Amino acid sequence: VLTPYEVSFDGIQYTLVENRSTEKGKSYQETHGYFTDLVFAVKKICQLEIAKKDSLTLKEFIEEWKTMMSKFKPLLYEN
């Protein structure tokens, strides 16, 4: 679900990075933020993925948001 993103926790904050590569194939990580709660990092992933899509209407955006969040919901709230 997270690919190409990684979330790490250092005991204080969650760090969200995206694994990327240059046109020449060299790998690097782009940091997208530091978060106090895992849910905030997940929401950022959803925002980033939706932003990669062609322009959406508000209705399409909301549907896409619901679809993406439903993928993460079992990981965040299932105990």
VENPEJO-V626886 format. One line per field, one symbol per residue. phi: phi as a letter, one per 40 degrees, with the letter a starting at -180 (. if undefined). A space follows every 50 residues. Layout:
phi=???
This chain:
phi=.cdccbbbbbgbacbbbbcbacccgccabbcbibbcbcccccccdccccc ccccdbccccccccccccccccdcccbcb
